[in-house]
């Protein structure tokens, strides 16, 4: 079962919801999906 993960508070919630039920955030990524921005930050930290 797919879930969305809130970018602001990391709450898992139902796909298709209009916003995070915990904080009201509208930015999300799919649970288990790799975030491009997070990968870039890790690469910068290694340098």
N, C-alpha and C positions, 0 to 999 in steps of 0.2 A: 504494500500500500504506500503510495507516494504522500509525502507531507512537505509543506513549505517551512522554511526556517527563517524567522524574522532576523533581519540584518542588525537591528538595534538591540534586541534583548535575547536573541537566540531561542525564543519560544517556538516549539513545533506546533503547527496548526494545519487545518484542512485546506487542501488545494481548492482554489476558487473563492475563498473568503475575501471580502473586500479589504480587510486590514487585519493586523495582528490583534487577537483578542486581549492580550496582556497589556501592550503599550500603545496600540493604535497605529504602529508603523506600517507603511505601505511598501517598503522595500524588502525583498525576500530572495532566497535561492532555494532550489529543490534539495531536500534532504539527500545526502550522498553525492551531490554534484560538486565538482571542484570549482572553486571561485577563482577566476583569472586574477583579480586584484590581490587576493591572498597569496597566490603563487608568486607574483611579481615582488611582493613585500619580502617573502622568504628568500628569494634570490638576491635582493639588495642587501639583506642582513648578512648573507654568507660572504659577500665581497669585502 
